Amino acid sequence: MKKEYILEEIRRTAKENGGAPLGVRMFLRETGIKEADWKGKHWVRWGDAVRDAGFAPNKLTVAYEESALIEKFIAVMREVGRFP
């Protein structure tokens, strides 16, 4: 598969997604382009392909603070009236 075609598909799907590039799994579902079509041939990582298409790579989700999780857990216990 040609590199430029993959880049065009990254740009097209990003436009349809409000300007944000899709993650690699969603990109596969939307386009049918598999990791084997680009990984190790054109790019090492998905973020590299996204960068070549003119976007900043997606950021990883940051872990929640432990205190915030405990507060949410306590709120659930109060809501249901018992330990879940």
Summary of the structure (lengths in Angstrom):
residues: 84
radius of gyration: 19.1
end to end distance: 50.7
largest distance: 58.5
contacts: 177
relative contact order: 0.13
helix: 57%
strand: 2%
